[in-house]
């Protein structure tokens, strides 16, 4: 609420939390007309709650802030200025994200450019798959993301990488060196709850849709083979090796 850029709407999506969220939300709405609130009667899952919100955006840009993460005060202002000052419209602008654990230790986040950078399509795909970016640190252009569709629920924790890579297939993406968000990691985080073999195998489900999208976006086979195929081979053999060292036989057919 203390953003230096004040022209925004805040939509609180209460996923049937059963705690004091509703009371806090109504207090905020009474204090500030920018706040809106929606409560699901039943828990629909974190990813479906995110998709629900994205599909109801009415502003030119949007950001997704998870319940345990934080934004720096100048995040919105920097992101909107980055979009508006670009020579050509970008689908997203990503700020640097700091990762902190429950006791305050700063950990390794996504690798991020040290200076402002624009990657044109499809070159941003490679960055999204190899280095990634964190959703809370991104400001998205609403109309452009609408052409990509919502995050894919089948991709598990690869939702961020795959969704961003799909966007970068046909649009330019931008990076600012500023710290924009703080992400809290803890044992309850989604990636901590997944089976390791499932986590690795679903990466290839994501890659299959990206490959189909690349054909539709007229990405040449030469580009794909040069930039993406080596990463796919590396991941494949790494996953096979992991399956061979534990009871992963149920994943062989899937892989």
C-alpha positions in Angstrom: 0.0 0.0 0.0 3.0 2.3 0.4 4.1 2.1 -3.3 5.5 5.3 -4.8 3.2 4.7 -7.8 -0.3 5.1 -6.4 -2.5 4.5 -9.4 -3.2 0.8 -8.9 -5.9 -1.6 -7.7 -5.3 -4.3 -5.1 -7.3 -7.4 -5.4 -7.1 -9.7 -2.3 -8.0 -13.3 -3.2 -8.9 -15.3 -0.1 -8.6 -18.9 -0.9 -11.0 -20.1 1.9 -8.3 -19.4 4.4 -10.5 -19.7 7.5 -8.4 -17.1 9.4 -8.6 -13.4 10.0 -8.0 -12.5 6.3 -11.6 -11.4 5.7 -11.6 -9.0 8.7 -8.2 -7.5 7.7 -9.4 -7.1 4.1 -12.6 -5.3 5.1 -10.5 -3.0 7.3 -8.3 -2.1 4.4 -11.2 -1.5 2.1 -12.7 0.9 4.6 -9.4 2.8 4.6 -8.5 2.7 1.0 -10.8 2.6 -2.1 -8.1 0.9 -4.2 -8.6 -2.4 -2.3 -11.0 -5.1 -3.4 -11.7 -8.5 -1.9 -12.9 -11.9 -3.1 -13.4 -15.0 -0.9 -13.7 -18.5 -2.4 -16.2 -20.7 -0.6 -13.7 -23.6 -0.9 -10.0 -23.8 -1.4 -9.3 -24.1 -5.1 -5.5 -24.5 -4.8 -2.8 -21.9 -5.0 -2.3 -22.0 -8.8 -6.0 -21.9 -9.6 -6.4 -18.9 -7.2 -3.6 -17.2 -9.1 -5.3 -17.9 -12.5 -8.6 -16.7 -11.1 -7.0 -13.3 -10.3 -5.2 -13.0 -13.6 -8.4 -13.6 -15.6 -10.0 -10.7 -13.8 -7.4 -8.0 -14.4 -8.8 -4.8 -15.8 -5.7 -2.6 -15.7 -3.1 -2.2 -18.5 -0.4 -4.0 -16.3 -0.5 -6.4 -13.4 1.6 -8.1 -10.8 1.0 -11.3 -8.7 2.1 -11.1 -5.1 1.9 -14.3 -3.0 0.8 -14.1 0.6 4.3 -14.5 2.1 6.3 -12.2 -0.3 6.9 -8.5 -0.3 7.4 -5.7 -2.8 9.9 -2.9 -2.5 8.3 0.6 -2.4 9.4 1.7 -5.9 8.6 -1.6 -7.6 5.4 -0.5 -9.4 6.8 2.9 -10.4 10.0 1.3 -11.8 8.1 -1.4 -13.6 5.6 0.9 -15.3 8.3 3.3 -16.3 10.3 0.5 -17.8 7.3 -0.6 -19.9 6.4 2.9 -21.0 10.0 4.0 -21.9 10.6 0.9 -24.1 11.2 1.4 -27.8 8.8 -1.4 -28.4 6.1 -3.0 -26.2 7.3 -5.8 -24.0 5.2 -8.6 -22.5 6.8 -8.3 -19.1 9.4 -6.3 -17.1 11.3 -8.3 -14.4 13.1 -6.8 -11.4 15.7 -8.5 -9.3 14.3 -10.8 -6.6 15.9 -11.5 -3.2 15.2 -14.9 -1.6 15.1 -15.0 2.2 14.4 -18.0 4.5 12.5 -18.1 7.8 15.4 -17.0 9.9 16.4 -14.1 7.6 19.2 -15.7 5.7 19.5 -14.4 2.1 19.9 -17.3 -0.4 20.5 -17.7 -4.1 17.7 -16.3 -6.2 17.3 -16.4 -9.9 20.3 -15.1 -11.8 19.5 -11.6 -13.1 21.1 -9.2 -15.5 23.3 -6.6 -13.8 22.1 -3.8 -16.1 18.9 -3.0 -17.9 18.3 -5.5 -20.7 15.8 -6.2 -23.4 15.6 -9.6 -25.1 13.6 -9.9 -28.3 11.6 -12.9 -29.3 12.5 -15.7 -29.2 15.9 -15.1 -27.5 14.1 -14.5 -24.2 12.9 -18.2 -24.2 16.4 -19.4 -23.5 16.8 -17.1 -20.5 13.5 -18.1 -19.1 14.3 -21.8 -19.3 18.0 -21.6 -18.2 17.9 -18.8 -15.6 14.2 -18.2 -14.8 12.5 -15.3 -13.1 10.2 -15.1 -10.1 6.5 -14.1 -10.6 6.4 -11.6 -7.7 9.2 -9.6 -9.3 7.4 -9.2 -12.6 5.0 -6.6 -14.0 3.1 -8.0 -16.9 1.4 -6.3 -19.9 -2.2 -7.5 -19.6 -3.2 -7.6 -23.3 0.0 -9.4 -24.3 -0.3 -12.0 -21.6 -3.9 -12.6 -22.6 -2.6 -13.9 -25.9 -0.5 -16.4 -24.0 -3.3 -17.7 -21.7 -3.1 -18.5 -18.0 -0.3 -20.5 -16.3 -0.5 -24.2 -17.1 -1.6 -26.3 -14.1 0.0 -29.5 -15.5 3.5 -28.0 -15.2 3.8 -28.0 -11.4 6.6 -25.8 -10.2 7.7 -25.2 -13.8 4.7 -22.9 -14.2 6.9 -19.8 -13.9 9.6 -20.9 -16.3 7.1 -22.2 -18.9 4.7 -19.4 -18.7 7.4 -16.8 -19.1 9.0 -18.8 -21.9 5.7 -19.0 -23.8 5.4 -15.2 -23.5 9.0 -14.7 -24.7 8.4 -16.9 -27.7 6.5 -14.1 -29.5 7.2 -10.9 -27.4 10.2 -9.1 -26.1 11.0 -9.2 -22.4 12.8 -6.6 -20.2 14.9 -6.7 -17.1 15.8 -4.0 -14.6 18.7 -4.3 -12.1 16.7 -2.9 -9.2 15.6 -5.1 -6.3 11.8 -5.3 -6.7 10.6 -8.1 -4.5 11.5 -10.3 -1.6 10.5 -13.9 -1.7 10.2 -16.0 1.5 11.1 -19.7 1.2 10.1 -22.2 3.8 9.2 -25.9 4.2 5.6 -25.2 3.1 6.6 -23.8 -0.3 5.1 -25.5 -3.2 8.4 -26.8 -4.6 9.2 -28.4 -1.2 6.1 -30.5 -1.4 6.7 -32.3 -4.7 8.2 -35.7 -5.3 11.7 -35.2 -6.8 11.0 -37.5 -9.8 7.7 -35.8 -10.6 9.4 -32.4 -10.3 12.0 -33.4 -12.9 9.7 -35.3 -15.3 7.1 -32.5 -15.6 9.8 -30.2 -17.0 9.5 -32.2 -20.2 5.8 -31.8 -20.3 6.4 -28.1 -20.2 9.0 -28.4 -23.0 6.7 -30.3 -25.2 4.1 -27.5 -25.3 6.9 -24.9 -25.8 8.1 -26.9 -28.8 4.6 -26.9 -30.3 4.4 -23.1 -29.6 7.7 -22.6 -31.3 6.5 -24.2 -34.5 3.4 -21.9 -34.5 5.6 -18.9 -33.8 7.8 -19.7 -36.8 10.8 -20.2 -34.6 13.3 -22.0 -36.9 14.5 -25.5 -36.1 18.0 -24.2 -36.3 17.4 -21.7 -33.5 15.7 -24.3 -31.3 18.4 -26.9 -31.9 21.1 -24.4 -31.0 19.6 -22.7 -27.9 17.1 -25.2 -26.4 18.0 -28.7 -27.5 21.4 -28.9 -25.5 19.5 -27.9 -22.4 16.9 -30.6 -23.0 19.6 -33.2 -23.5 21.3 -32.1 -20.3 18.1 -32.3 -18.3 17.1 -35.6 -19.8 20.3 -37.4 -19.0 20.3 -35.8 -15.5 16.8 -37.1 -14.9 17.6 -40.6 -16.2 20.6 -40.7 -13.9 18.4 -39.7 -10.9 15.8 -42.3 -11.7 18.5 -45.0 -11.8 19.6 -44.2 -8.3 16.3 -44.5 -6.6 12.9 -46.2 -7.1 11.9 -44.1 -10.1 10.8 -46.8 -12.4 7.2 -45.5 -12.4 8.5 -42.4 -14.2 10.4 -44.1 -17.0 7.4 -44.3 -19.3 6.4 -40.7 -18.6 9.9 -39.5 -19.2 
